[in-house]
Structures are given as structure tokens and as C-alpha cells.
């Protein structure tokens, strides 16, 4: 399952994080004076809830405690960012010392508010050069304005998962590499049934699970902000090109209304009723977990994976994709920050630990050495996402002081475009820029 925060929950989270700015101010004095070799118990909160994931965390912590016999870790799972924020605001012995979050969109807020401690001094004290440990893109979404208040804990790469059996039946011999090939394949793979569909080549609407605007925009290598820090959606042609291409694909597959009615018949994204598993969708924009989930669901067809297609004029960049992942940080209010750092350092930088955890929950490793480790279990389907994670042009959405609010604003505009409610995309993007700049100014 993906380790990324959902934008639908991020909006509520951001308000709570903002309230931490005052609560956390001034709480850092003396927080790093603890002796990491003294007997201590840390409180660690994470968001994993599936039995296999919880078991993997327990095994991960057991390995850490064996290596650090003086440090015990009290683990609490299935914790949302809202619960974390409430606990950090309340403070006291019940608040977590270490937090793992799926909401990468909140990093800017975590750093800007001071909710999480800056890890740069800990990295320096441990002699760790973060640029040699973590891929560049992962460092981009775990820090804000030089404040490395979180570190990557596993990684998600987004690509294309497809029905190879359906491809063969349609005479398609390989995964599409360009957007025009993608559009052509989607049309060939679509089978109508009266006023609806038996199958769509791809569900191109932005509510189609992982087919979010940010995932597709990544293939155009966009710059969300200019050198002056201002929103750059109108100035960078990547955004208008992506929105136009997606809207054209929606039209060619039957139109927004018809597609959305079919989408309403889809099962839950994390169940065996997923439309890709059910054969209702031939190509799925998704992460490294989907192929394994489809196999577990017992699909009767052969599965293929590939990078998402790129614009026709960027074919040399084929192989790139959108990256995100889980983040890990230390509460600024913790009085056990040196001991907490030992846990964060182990879970995020120890190659054997990262590989074991990645193998256990089928996510992409988050360090350069772990990506190349011979102990990493790599199936042909999984290798695609390892390669996307390594690609120098893979990119992410940058951290901002308003967290993921700017992404929500762009996403809402993209929804309006695909529905046909926007007559002038460049003008709409310019208005969206103004709203984003206003929101960020308020968050400063």
C-alpha cells in the first residue's frame, strides 16, 4: 500500500499543524542534553495498520532494541496526523518522541512551525552526509528551506501497471512510452457496453485513485515555483500542456460524464474489488504495491509494469516518474532527542534495516545503498519502480509553508478543467497562482 498522505486528509491536518507553531516555540532548550547511552523508553507513533505491516514494524523495532539494549521503544500504530498533532500540542509524557507520517505534503508545516526538530545537527554529529545517503528527490520533500526536520522512511514511485493479456488481444506489443502512444493504446483497449463500458483502457479522470494531477504533471517535469518563490503554474507551459492532454484523453474515451458514471461502479482501492483486478481497467496509474496486490487477488491475466508515458517531445526522459513516501521526525518537545535520533538514524539510514523493512512491506527503499543491495527482493514488476526511483528526472511536489494547500488549489482547478468548466486554461492557471501566493503569504 502507498506510504503517501492523501490530499483529502491533508487539508484538515494543516490547520492542526499551524496551531503547533506557538505551542512548540521555545520548547527545544535542553532537549538534546539527554544521554543516548542511558536507559530510556521512547514513544514511537506510526500510521501503519495492516497486520503484515504492523508485524514488520515490530520486527524492525526488535532489531533496533537488540542493537541498542539500553533503549526500549513503546510503539503505537494506526496514528493519524490529527492524533499526532493533538498529542504534540498537549505535550507531556504521553506525547510521542518519534513520529512516522504518510503525509509528505505536511513537511513544510512540520518544519516551519517547529513541530519537529531540525535533524541537520544530528546528521552532522553522526558524520552522515545526507546527499550521499538519500536520493536527491527524497531530500526535497523531507526538508523546507534548509530545515531537514524529517528523513525518508521508504519510498513510493508511481508508474503504469497494465494487463498484458488485454494488450496482446488488442495487438499492443509493448507499454506506451509517449503520451500519443498512451492515448492510442487506451482507445484500443476500451470496450463499450451500451451507454457504459465493459472495460476502459485507463480511467483518466483525476478522481481515479492514483491518477492525481500531480502524478501526471510529473511527466512534464514541472516547476511549481519560480526562483522568486512565487507560484509558477501559468509561467511554466508544462501545466497547461498536461491539463490539455488529459482533457483530450477524457474526451476520446467517451467524455467526463460517461467515465465518471463508470467509475462509480468501481470497488475499494485497497481490496480485491479494485477495477484493475476486476478487468474493468486495462492500464492503471499506480505505485509499486499494485502488481503484488493484483497477484494476491488472483487475477486471471498476466501483469506488466512500466514507467508512465512522457510527452512526445520529451521521449529522452522516458523512465521518470513521481516520487513520494513516508517521513520520520523527532518531536521538538521531546526531552529524549539524542536517544530518539538513534532510532531515526537506524530506521532511515541503516542499509540492512531499510532493506529488511522494504522487503517486508513491498515498498521501494529510501537510501542509495539499499536500492542497490543484493538482499533486496526484486521481482520483474517491482524492478520498474526501483528504476523510476533511480531516474535522475523523477520529481516530486516541493514542500511549502502552507503544506499541501497549494496542491489542493491546483487539484481543484484540474477538476474544473476536466469537467469542462474552464474556457481559458492559461487565465485559470494565473488566477490559481494568485490564490496559491495568497495562501502561502498567510502561512508565513
N, C-alpha and C positions, 0 to 999 in steps of 0.2 A: 504494500500500500504506500501511497506517496507520503513523504515527510514534509509537505509544504502546507503553510497556513492558507486557509480558504479566505478569499476576499470578502465573502459573505459574512464571516465572523470577525474579520479584521476591523471593521468599522466600529463595532461595539468595544473591541479591545483597545483601540487607540484612545478613546476617551478616558478609559480607566488608567492607561499608562500615563496620560498627561497629568492626572492627579498625583502621580508619584513624584513629579518634579520637586514640589515643595517638601513632601514627606521625606524624600531621600537626601535633600540638601543638608550638608554638614554631618552626615552620619558616618563618613568614612574615616574620621580621626581615630587612629589606633586600631583600625580594623585589620591591618596587616601585621600586627605585632605578635600574633599567636605563633607558637612553636609547632611546626608541622610534624615534629617527631614525638610530640606529647600524645598521650591517649586522648582521643576525641571522637565524638559521634557527629557526623554530618547528616543533614537532612537534604535529600535529593528528590526533586519533583520532576516528573516527565509526563508526556501525553500518551504514551503507548497503552493500548488496552486489550488487543487481541491476545489470546492465551500464548501463542507461539512467540509473540513479541515480548510479552511480559517475562516469559521464561528466558528469552535471550538477554534481557536486561539483568535478570537475576544472575545469570551465568557471568555476564560482563562484570557485575559488581563483585561477585565471588572471586574472580581472578584478581581484581584490584585489591580486595581486602587481604588476599593471600600474599600479595606483593608488598602491602602496607599494613602489617598486623596491628599497628597502633591506631589505625583509622577504621572506625565502623561507619557504615552508611545505612541510614534509615530511608528506605525507598517508598515513595508514594506515586502510583501511576494514574493514568486517565485524568490528568490535571489539565484543565483548560487555561488559557492565558488570563481569562477573567478571574479564576480562582487564584492564580499566581499573584496577580496584581492586588487583589484584596488582601492576601496574606502579607505581601511586602509592605503595603500601606499600614496594616495593623502592627507589623513588627513583632518582636517578642520571640520566645523560644520555639514557637510553633511555625514560624516563617521559614521558608526553605533557604538553605545556604547556597545550593546549586540548582539551576533550573535548565531543563531542556525544553525547547519550544519548537513547534512546527511553523510558527508564524514569522517567516523571514521578513515579511512586509513591515513588521513592527520594530526591526532593528534600529532604524533611525530614531524612533521614540525611546527605545530602551537606552540608547547611548545618550541622546540629547537630554533626557530627563534625569539622568544619573541613577536610574533604577538598577543598572548593572555596572559593576566595576570595570574600569579600563584594564584590559589584560596585557597591554604592551609592557608595563613594568615586570609582570610575572614572566612573560616570554623572554625579556632581556635577562632577568635574573637566572633563568634556566638555560641561557645560551641558545635559545631556539630562534632561528631565522625563519620567520613565518613565510617569507617569499619562496623559501626552498622546501617548505613542508607542504603547503597548500596550493592548489591551482589558483591562478590569478582571479578568475571569475568568482570563486567561492569567497575569497578575501573581500571582494567588492560588496557582497551582500551581507557580510558579517561585521562591517565597521561603518562608522559615519564620521566624516571629517577628521580622520586620523585616530579616532577613538575606537580601538578594537575591543568593544565591550562584549562580543561573543566570538566563538570559533565554530567552524563547521563540524557537524557530527553526522557523517554520511551525507550522501548527495543524491539528488534526483535529476535525471536527464530526460528530456522529452523528445520523442521521435514518432515513428509510424509503426503500428502493429497491424498486420494485414492477413487476410485469408488467402493463402497460396493456392488452395483448391479452387476458389472462385476466380482467382487470377487466371489459372490455367484454362478453366472453362470459357473465360472471356477472351482467350488468346493473348493475354498480357504476360510477357516472359520475365519481366523484372520490375522492381519497385520504381515508381516515378521519381525522377531526380529534379525536374524543373516544375514550376507551377503549371505550365501549359500541359505537360505530361500528366500531372496530378489531376487536372480538370478533365482531361480526356479519359483517363482511367476511371474516375468517379462516375462519369456518364455511362461508360461501357458496363460498369459493374452494377448500375442501378436497374432494378426490376420493378416496374409499376404493377399495381393491382387495383383496378378500378380507379377510384379517386385517391387512392393511397399508394403504398409501396409494399412489395414483398421484401425488398431489400434496397437500401441506399448504398451507393459506392462509399460515401463518407457522410456523416452528419456535420454539415459545415456551419451550422448556427452556433453562436457564441455561448448558448446555454448547454451545448452538447458535451457535458462533463469537462474534459480537459482541453477542449477546443476554445480556450480563452483568448482574447485579443493579444495578450502579452506573449502567449506561446507562438502564435503565428507571426507577430511583429518581429520576433527574434530572427526569423529567417531573412528579414530585410536589413539586419544589423542596425537597428535604430539608435539614435542618441536622444534620450528623453529630456535631457537638459543641456543647455549651451554652456560655453565657458564662463558666462556671467552668472550661471546658476538658475537662469530663467527657464521656464518650460519651453520645449523646443519642438512641439508636435507639428506646428504649422510650417516651421522653417525647414524641418527635415522631410524631404519627399517620401521617405520610407513609410510613414504612417498613412498618408493618403493613398499610396500605391497598394499597401496591404489591404486597407479597407475597401478599395475599389475592386481588387482581385477577389476578395472574399464575397463581396456583394454580387459580383458576376457569377461566381460559383453557385451561390444560393439560387440565383435566377435560373441557371442552366439545369439545376437538379429539381426544378419544379416550383420554386418560389418559397418565400418565407412562411406563409400561412400553411401551405401543404406540408412542408418539412416539420414545422412545429407541431402540427396535429399528429404526425407520425412519431415524433419524439415523445409525445405524451404517453405513448404505449410502452416506452422503454422501462426496464426493470432497474433496480438499485445498482449504482455504480460498483459497489463492493460485494455483490452477490453473484451467484451463478446465473441470475436473470439479466446480467449485463447484455445489451443488444449485440455486442460483438460475439459473445459466447453463444447467443441465440441465432446467429446468422442473419440478423437484421441489418447489420452494418459490415461492409467488407473491409474498410480501412478505418482505423481508429487512431486519432491523435492521443498519445498516452505515454506513460513512463515505463521504466524497466520492470515494473511489477506485473504488467498486464499479461504478457505471454505466459508467465508462470501461473497466474490466476486462471487463465483460459484453459491451460492444460489440467489444472486441478478440477475445473468444472467439467472435464471430459468432453471437450468439443470434438466433433467428428471430422474436423478438417485440419489440414496442415497449416502451421502458423509461420509467418515470416516477420522479420523486423527490419527497419531501415531508418536512416535519418529522414526528417521531414524535407519535402522538396524546397528548393530555393527559387527566387525569381530567375527568369530565363537569362537575364543579363548578369547573374552572379553565380553561374554554374561552377566556377573555380572554387567557390566557398562551400560546395556541397559536402555535407557531413557535420555541419554545425547544428546547434540547437539551443533551446532554452534550458538553463540550469537553475536549480534551487536546492533546498534541503533543510535538514534540521539544524538548529543552532543551540549552543550551550554557553551559559554565562554564570557569573557569580553575583549574588545579591550584594549591593553596596552596603547594605545594613548588616551583613554577616560579620560576626566577631571572630570567624574562623577562616579567614580568606586564604591564608597560606596553606592550610590543610585542604581547603576547597580547591585550590589550584592544583594540588596533587591529583585529585580526582579528575578535574577538567583536562589536565595535561595527559593523563593516562588514557582517558576515553577518546580524546581527539587527536593525539599525536603518536601514540604507541602503535607501530605498524601491525604487530601481531594482534593487538586488541581490536584495532579498526577492521582488519580483515576478518577476524572471527565474528564480529558483530555484523558486518556486511553479509557474510555467508549465512548467518542465522536468519536475517530478515529480508534478504534478497534486495538490498539497496546498493547503489554504487558507492564505493569507498570515497573518502573525502581527503585523502593525502596522496601525494605523488608516488610515494613508495608503495602504498597499499594498492594503488591502481596497477602497479607492475609486479605485485607479489605473486610468486608461483603457487602460493597457498590459496589464492582467491579462486573460488569455484566459478568458472565462466562457461556457460553454455553458448552455442552459436547465437541464440536470440539475445542473450544478455550482453554479449560482446559488442553488439551495435551501440548500446548505451554507454559502455566503457569508452568506446571510440568517440562518441559525442562529447563525453565529459573531458576527453583529452584534446578535442579540436580547438585550435587557437582562436577561432572566430566564434565559438559558442559564447553566449552572453546571458545577462540577467537584467532584472529591473533594479536600478540603484536605490540605496537607502536614502530616505529623506526625513526631515524633521517632523513631517506630518505622517510618518509611517507609510501605510498603503493608501492613504486618502487620494493621492494623485492617480493611483491606478484605478480606483473606483470611479473617479471622474472620467478618465479615458474609457473605461469599460462601459459606463453608461452612455457615452457618446457613440461607441461602437454598436451598442444595442440599437440605438436610434437609427444609425446608418443602415444596418442590415434590414430593418423593418421598413425602410423607405421613407422615414420621417425627416431625412436631411437632404435638402436640394443642393446645397453648396458645401461639399466636404471641406475645402480649404478654409472657408469662412467659419465653419463649425469648429474646426481644429483651433483656429485663432481664438475663438471665444472660450474653448476648453483651456487653452493656455492661460488666459486671463484668470479663469476660475482657479486653476492649479496654483498660479503665483499668489493669488489672494489667500488661499488656504495655507500655503507654506509660510507666508509672511505672518499669519496669525499664530502659527505654531512655534515661531522663533522665540 
